[in-house]
């Protein structure tokens, strides 16, 4: 991001400070006020997009936060340590590029969409499309700063989503939308206090859990500020809905966007494998308990295939390739199961195809779960 995109920040000076820290002034355009002072007209005309406060985060600091609360802006702690009053806190040793990214992302999303001089409405659309991946990377970067394991988790979810989406016949634009949603599905967690975000589910109060469950909606609200993210925002908003309609919005089955249903199961798969699942059997057992209630049965079947390809001795070191159903020929050996949309296994992995099996596959109803399958590469 160039200097044209520097965010405006209001820094709250403590009694020992005369100016904002140099790192903050380099990362943003800064206006300072003394802690405890009310924001006057000049501050409001400056139109800050984020408030920054340094240590100590004492009683005086909390009073200062109360005084500027009328501005209704996110508050960033600079070396303060975590607090429920802050959107997040950042170490004073943070790299300059990281601090600039954090301040930009906490600022009003509209600031990030400001165009260079001379760009019109048509230029905005083109510019945003070209910048979508940069925005996604910046958001991922902020998420990783707050949740150090985020990048690895997100990558596993993205890979599972792309595998499932490809098997459901999604095209390039649909897959791109799905992977953007997978990369940014937790952006709403940036609005959660540390006490809620880092407390295990079983230790949260009902009110805390209710606040936690709102993070997809919060994330979707942020993403919708960017026109290029309208489609991923819809996937993110509904990705924790339950297949049986018992979720927050009461959407059920195919009322829930397909991308959201894929993301729900892919996210569950990532959590299961991260919490000690030893192989396909563990994945199948845990996902099976939510088949038809939490998760789309069709997608559960595909994720079980995904787990099979990753863990089955049959496929360890065995090269495979993806073949469209219409291109299957006798002698090919399936490297995965084939499931129907209702979660019924039609043909099992390891099956050598013959004319009868291919005829069955080609004459099934149009609600087939997949448009392509994995076959062993060296088998004909």
N, C-alpha and C positions, 0 to 999 in steps of 0.2 A: 504494500500500500504506500502511496506517495504522500507528500506533505499535504496535498489537497484533502486528505481524508483524516487529518488529525482531529480527534474528538476534543470537546471542551469539558474541562473538569474543574470543579470547585474544591479547593483544598482547605481543610479546617486546621488552622495553626494552633499548636499548644502554646503554653506560656513560655517555653524555651526556644521556640522557633520564630525566625523572622521571615523566612521564605519557605516555600515548598521544597522538598528534597529534589536535587538536581535530576534524578532519574524520572520523577513525575513530570517535571517541566519539559524534559526532552521527549517524553512519551505523549504529551497532550498539551493543548493550549490551556493554561491554568490561570485562574483567578483565586486569590486567597482571602479568607476572612478569619478573624480570631474566633476561637471556640466560644460559644455562648452568645455570639452576636446574631441578630436576626438578619436574614438575607434582605438587603435593601433593593431599591429600584435598579441600581446599576448592576447588581448581581443577576436580577431577573432579565435585564436587557442583554447581559452577557449570554444568557440562555445555556447554562451548562447541561451536559447530558449525563454526567455521573459525578458523584461526590467521593472524594478520597480523604481518608483520615489515617494518621499514623499513630504510633504508640506515644504515651500509654493509653490503653483503652479503659480509663478509670471512670469514676463518677462524673467528673467534669466532661469527659468525652460523651457519655450517654446523654447528658443535658444538651450538649452541642448538637447531637444527632436529633434530639427532640425538636430543637429550634429550627433545624433545616428540613424537618419532615414534611413541611407544607410544599416543598418543591417536588415531592413524590418522585425521587430519583434513586436508582440503585446506589448502594454505598459499598465502596471497596476499602478493605483494611490493608494498609501498607506496613507490614511487619508487626501487626497488632496481635496475631493469633486469632483463632476462630471465635465467633460470637454470633448469637442468634439475630443480632441487630444488623449484621453485615450480609451482603449478598455473597461475598467470599473474601478471604484474606490471602495476601500474596507476600512471600518472603522479600525482604529488602535486597537480597542477593539475586533476584530474578534478572534474567537477561533483558536488555532493552527491547528487543523485538518481541519477547514474550509479554512484557508489561504493556507495550503498545497494543498488542493483540487483545489482552484482557480488557483494557480500558475501552477499546473500540467495540468489543462485543457486549460489554455491559451498557454501553451508551445506546441511545435511541437507534433502533434499526434503520430508521430513515436516514440517519447520518451516513450509514454505510452505502446507501444507494445514491448519494449525491454524485452527480455527473461532472466531469471536467467541463470548463466553459465551452459554450458553443454546441453542446450536445442537445438535440431535441428529443421529442418523445420517441421517435423511431430509433434514435441512437441509444436511448435507455434500454430498450428491449434487447438490442444486439449486445450492448455492453454487459448487461446482466447475464445473458446466456454464456458469454465468454468468461465471465467471472464466477459462475456458479461453483466450479470446483475449488477456486481460491477461497470463497466464502465457507464452503464445506470444510476445507482443510483448517481454516482459522477456527471454526467452531469446534472441530475435533481437538485442536490444539488446546483450547480453553478447557474442554472437558477433561483432557489428559492432565492438565495442570491441577485440576481439582480431584480427579480420580485417576491415580497413576496407572492403573491397570486397564484404563478405558481403551486404548488403542488396540491391544491384543484382543480384548473381548469383542470390540466392534469389527475387527477384521474377520474373526471366526463367524460372526453373525452375517456379515456381508457375503462371505463365501458360501454359506449354507443357503442364503436367500437367492443368490445367482444360480446355484445348482438347481434349486427347486423351480425358480422362475423359468429357467431354460427348459426344464422337463414339462412345464405347463404351456410351452409354446410362446412365451413372451418374446416380443421383438426387442430390437436394440434400444428404442426410446423407453419402452416399459421397463426393461432391465436397468437402464440408467436411473430412472425414477426410483425404482426399488432399492438400488444400492445407495442412492443419496439418502433415502429414508432410513436405511439400516445404519448408515454412518452417523446420522444425527438424531436417532430415536430417543436419546437421553438428554437432549439439549434442555428440556424443561427442568431437569434436576438442578440446573444452575440456580434456579429460583428457590430451592429448598434450603433451609438452615442446616448446618452440619449435624446438629443434634438429631434431626430426622433422617438425613441422607445416610449417615454412617451408623445408625442404630439398627440392629437386626430386626426383622419384621416382628418376631415374637416378643420383642421388648418395647415396641411402640404402643402408645395408647391408641384407642380407637380414633380420636381426633387427629393424632399424628399420622396414622395410617391413611386416614381420609385425605389429608393434605398430600401425602406421598403419592396416592393413587391419581392425583390431579396432574402429575408431571407431563403425561402425554398431551393433555389439553394446553398446558402452559407452553410446551415446546411448539405445538402447532400454531399457537397464537403468534409466537415470535417468527416462525418460518413464513407465515402468511404476509408478513411485512415486505417480503421479497417476492415479487411476482413470479420469478423463475422457480421458486420453491412451493408454489401452490399445490402441485400434485403430490410431492413428497409429504407436505404438511398434512394432507388428508390421510395418508397411510399412517403417519406418526400419531395423529389424533386418536385413531381407533385401534391401535395395535395391541392394546391390553383388553379389548372387548372379549367376552366369553361367547363361544360358538352357540351355546344354548340360550342366549339372550339374557343371562343373569348379570351382565356387566353394567357399567355406569350409565350407558345410554340405552340399554335394553335392545340394541340391535342384535339380530340373531342370524346365524347361518350366512346365506349369500347377501344379506343386507349389509354385512360387514365387507368393506372393500377387500378384494383378493390380496392385494399387497399387504394389508394389515393382518390378514389371516396367516400369510406366509411369514411375516415378521414376528408374529406372536409365537409360532412354533419354532422358528429359527432361534429366537431369543431363549426359549425354554431349553432347546437343545444345548445351547452354549452354557447355560447355567448348570444343567445336569452334568455335562462333561467337566465343568470346572469344579464341581463339588464331589468328585470322587468316582464317577461312573467308570467302570473298568472295561466296558466293551459294549457291543451291540445289545446284549441281553439287558443290561442295566438301563440303557436308553429306552428300549422297547417297554420295559416294565414301568418306568416312571411316566413316560408319555402316554402309555396305554391307560393309565388311571384318569387322564384328562381327555381321552378320545371321545368326541361327541359332546362333551360338556364344556371344557375350556378350549379345546382345539378342534379344528376342521379335520375329520377323519382321513380325508384324502391326503392332506398335507402331512399328517402324522405318518402315514404310510410311506410317503416320499422321504421324509427325514429318517425313517428307519432304514430305507435303502441307502441313504447318505452315510449313516453310521455303519452299515454293512460294508460299503466300499472302503471305508476308512479303517475298519478293524478286522474284517474277515480274512482268515488265512488263505481262503480261496483266491483272494485278489491281491495279496501281498506280493509286490513285484510283478504282478500280471498287468500288462498294458491293456487298456480298454479304449474304445472309441464310441462316440455317440452316433446313433443311426436313427433316422426318422422311421416311424412305423411303416410307412408306405414303401420303404427301401429294404425291409427285412427280407432275407432269403434263407432257404433251407441250409442247414449246417451251421448257422451262427449259434453261438452259445451266449445266453444272457448272463450279464455280470451283475444284475440286480433284479429284484422282484418287480412285477407289473401289477399295479393296484387300480381299482375302479374309484370313482369319485366318492363312493359310499364307504371306502376303506376295506373293500373285499379284495383279497389277493387273488389274481387271475392266473398268473404264471410265476413260478419261483425262479430265483437266481440259480444258475447252473444248468438250466434246461436247454437242451439242444433243439433248435427249432426244426419242425417238419412242416409239410404242406398243410396238415390238419390244424396245427397250432396257429400258423400264420393266418389261415382262413378265419379261425375264431377271432383273432385279434382284429382283423380287418372288417369283420361284420358286427362288432360290438356296437352298442348304442353310442350316440354322439357325445355322451357325457364321460368318455374315456378321460382318465386322470392325466395322461401324458401324451405328448406328440412325438417324443423320441426316447430311446432307451440306450443304456450302456451295454455293449457286447464285447466279448474278449477279442482282442485285436488279431491274435494269431490263429483264430478258429474260423473255418469256412464250412 
